[in-house]
């Protein structure tokens, strides 16, 4: 069983601590994505699992065995890097089989496992090419194939798609998801791209400043963020946040505008300073929402800018002097300065404490 366990794992470079005693349990065959802004400690955590970085404290176990003192080659992991790390003078076939050759495996076994990896990733037509004759996506598939041939307990991916263009990133996300379904092993994946995290992960681990902020399924993090950092990091566009104050079962904004609170939030005491959050798809012009909204608040908003995206249009407007975004589904042309009657889905709105940023949702 290739489960991965981190207990109070920390990392410091001299007096500078970059990972602060994190705890994380990753189940066998689970696809877990570590995500967060640059410098949050996600790549360092991955490299500690791989054995490429010594840990400063705590315990790392793979398959129930503590690996703190084991070198990378004895952890039965395979790592796929951002820059592919292919040997330029070798063919695809030679790159795929190189680790097995170094390990002294029989030629027949090397051929069998190389062909197996090539079949899984659609690399058979390219086996006799060198990396220079491949596209970026094909090179990344070779890097994944080189990891597959070793039949590791755990795959580790360190921002493998960041060097690819947008179209290739989309294609490779599909390839990686298919790979996980085929090889059925544990994957720990690092990215700063929340779209990658949302589309690939069984479970997402959000990190900030060397701490784990929240762990959960993509839907859990999207619908129930624990604070404003998660709320604005997960989701595209990011969640809108408007400062306000609780006033008799409503939120009152600086310009006097009020919106009612959802039933689960009415217990919050009057006068409390809050940040009122809602996603763009929950603020829609009348007649252009995903569905009819019961108990929605009506707001007449002046559109500053419209960004047509085909099946939907992003609307930039203001609420109480704060720039916010809404969405128009089944769109029509919208002019700058046009006033649109809009509906806000109150039951999908969030409240966060103005000082701590922590969620105040009670249900």
N, C-alpha and C positions, 0 to 999 in steps of 0.2 A: 504493500500500500504506500503510494507516494504522497502522503500528506506532508505538509510543511508547518512547523511550529516555531514561532518567535516568542520568547519570554523575556521581557524586560531588556530588550536588545538596545544597546546604545553605541554611539560612535563619537569620538572626540579626536580632534587634531590639536594636540597640545591642550591649551586651555579653552579652545573653541569647541563646543559641543554641537554636533550637527544632527544627531538622532537621539531622542530623549526617552530611553526606556520603553520602547513600543512593545505591545503584545498583539499577536496576530496568529490566528489558526486558519490554515488553508487546507481544505479537504482534498482527498484523492480525486483526481479527474476534474477538479474545479478550475475555472478560468477566472483568475483574479487580476484586476488591473489596479496598479498604484498610480494615482494621478494627483497633480498639484502643480503650482507654479515653479519656475526655475528656482533652485536652491532650497526646495522644501525637504530634501533628504530621500526622495524616492529612488533615485539611481544608486545612491550610497547603500540603501537598504537591499536593493537587488544584488549589488556587488558583494555585500556581506553574505547573502544566501549562497552566492556562487563560490565564495572563498577568495575572491579577488581583493577584498578588503578585510583586514582583521577587525573583529568586534572589540569594543572597549569594555563591554559588560553585557551580561545576560547569556542567553542560551538559544542556539539554533539547532533544530532537529529536522531531519528528512527521513521519512519512513520510520519514525520512532527512534532513530539513531542520532545521538548528539554529534554534530559535525564541526563543532567550534575549532578543533585542532586539525581537521582533515584538510589536505590540499584540494584544489578544485578537481583534479583528475580522479580523486577517490570519492567524490560526492555523487557520482552518476547523474550529473546535470549536463545540459547542453545550453549554450548561450548564443543568441542571435543579436548581433550588434547593429548600431545605426549605420556604420560605414561598410557593412558587408564582410570586410576582412577576408576577401578571397585572394588566393595566390594567382597573380596575373599571368604567370608563365605556364600554368596548368590548365588543362581542359576542364570542362564541367565535370566529366567523369572522374578525372583525377582529383579535383577539389572535393567531390562528394565522398570519395573513398579514402582520402588522405589519412584521417584519424584512425581508420581501421588498419591501414597499412603500417602506420607508426606503432600501433598496438600489436603488430605481428600476426594479424588474423590471416587465415588461408585465403588464397586468391579467389577460390570459388565463393567463399562467404562474402568477400568484398564485392564481387560482381553481383551476387544475389541481392545484397542490401542496397547497393547503388541503384540497381534497376528498380527495386521496390520504391525507393525514395523518388526516383525520377518519374515513376508511374503516378504516384500520389500527387505530385506537383506539376505534372504535364511537362517535364523537362526532357523526355526522350528525344525530341528533334534537335536538341541543343547539346547533347552529350559530348560531341567532338569539337565544340567551339570553346574559345578562351573567353574570359570575362569581358574583354574589350569589345567583343562582337555581340554582346548582350545589351538589352535595355535595362534601365534601373530596376523595373519590376522583376525581370528575369534574373538579375543578379541577386535580388533579395530572396527569390525562390530557391536559388542555389544555396544561399546561406542557410535557409531553413532546411533544405535537403541534407546539408552536411550535419545539421543537428539531428535529423531524424535517423540517420544510419546507425547512430550509436544506441538507439532504443533507450533513451535516458528515463529516469524516474520523473524528472522535472525539466520543462522547457522554461528558459528565462529569456525574455525579449526586452532589450533596452532601446526604446524609441526607434523601432526598426523602420518606420515609414516616414520619418521626418525629412529625409532627403528626396522624397518623391513628390511629383506634382499632384495637384488635387485629384485628377482623374485616376492616376495610378494608385493613390492612397485608398480611394474607394474600392478599386479592384482588389488590392492586396488585403484590405479588411475582410473581404469575402473569402479570399484564399486562406487566410489565417483561421477564420471561423470554420471553414471546411476541414482544414488540417486538424483542428481540435476534435471534430466529430469523427475523423478517420483514425487518428492515432490514440484517442482516449487516454490521455495522460494529463498530469497537472501542468498548468501554465501560469506563470507569474509574469506580468507584462507591465512595463513602465511607459507612460506617455504624459505629455503636458496637454494633449488634445482631448477635451472632454467629449467630442463626438466619437473619437476612437473608443474611449472608455465606455460610453453609453451603448455603442453598437456591438462591442466585442464581449463585454464582461458578463459572467454569472454574478459577480459581486465586485463592487468598486470600493477601494480604500482611498479616501481623500486625505492628503497630507498637507500640513502647513508648518513651516518653521521647525521641522524635525519631529512633529507630533502627528498622530492620527486624529483627525477631527471627527470623521464619521465613516462608518462602514455599512454597506447595505447593497441591495440590488439596485440596478439603475432606476427602476420605478420608485423605490423607496426614497432614494436620495432626491429625485426630482420632485416628488409629491410632499415629502416630509423632511426638508432640510433642517438641521439642528441649529443653524445660525446663518447670519447674512453672508458669510464667506461661502458656505456651501450653496446657498440660494443663488448667488450671483455667478458661481463657478460652473454649476451644472445647469444646462439648458441654453438654447440659442434661439432668440436673443436672451441675454441674462435677465433674471427677474428684476422688475421695476421696484424701486424702494423710494417711498415718500415719507418724510418726517411728519409726525402728527402727535396728537394727544387724545387720550380716552375721555369721552364726554357723554355720559348717560347712554351707554350701549352703542355709541358711534365713535368714529375717529374724526376729529376735527383737525383740518390742515391750517397752515399759516394764513391763508387767504379767507378763512371762514367756511370753506367748502366742507361738507360732512358726508360720510358714507356709513351705512349701518354695519355692525359687526355680525359675523356668523354666529350661530347659536352656541357653539363651543367656546366662544371668546368673550361672551357677555359678562363673565364673572370678574374680569380685570377691573381694578379699581379706577375711579375717576381721577383725572389729573396725571396719570402715568404717561411719561414720554415714550413714544413707540416709533418704530419704522414699519410702515404699512407696505406689504409686498404683494405683488401679483404678476403673473406672467402675461406676455403679449397676447397669447391666444385667448386669454380670459377678459380682454378688453376689445370689444368688436363693435363696429357700427351696426345699428339696427338693421336687421335683414341680411347681415353678412357674417353671422356667427356660425359655429359648427353645429349648434342646436339651440333650441329655445331655452332660455334661462329662467328658472323660477326664482323669485326673490332677488333679481338683479337690480343694481343701482344704475340709474340713468344719469349720464354726464354729457353735456354738450361741449365738445372739444374742438379747438381750432387746429387744423392740420398744418404743421410746419413743412413736412416733407413726406412724400410717398415713394416707397421703393418697390416697384413691381417685381415679383418673382415668379410670374406665371400663374399658378393655381392660387396664389395668395399675394397680398401686398402688405409690406410692413409700413405702418403709419407712425411717424414721429410727431408727437404733440407735447403738451405740457399739462400737468396737474398740480395746481397750487405752486406754480413757479418752478417745478422740477420736471426735467425732460423725461418723458416716458414713451414706451412703444406699445402699440396695439397691432392687431392683425385684421385684415379684411379678407375673408374667404369669399369665393365666387366673386372676384373683384370687378370693379369698374374704374374708369379713370378718375383720379382725385387731384384737384388743384391745390397748390399751396395757398393757405389762408381760408380754405373752405371749412365751414363749421359743420361737424357731423354729430348727430345724436348717437351716443354710444352706450352700450350696456357693459357693466362690470359684474362678473360672476362672483358675488360675495362669498359663497360657500367654498370657493377655491382660493380665497385670499389668505395671506399670512400676516402675523404680527410678530415683531421682534423687539426685544428691549432696546431702547435707544442707546443705552450706555454699554451694555455687554454684547449686544448683537445676538443674544440667545433667543431661540423661539419661545413664543408665549402661547402657542397652540395647545389647548387643554384636552382636546379629544384624541 
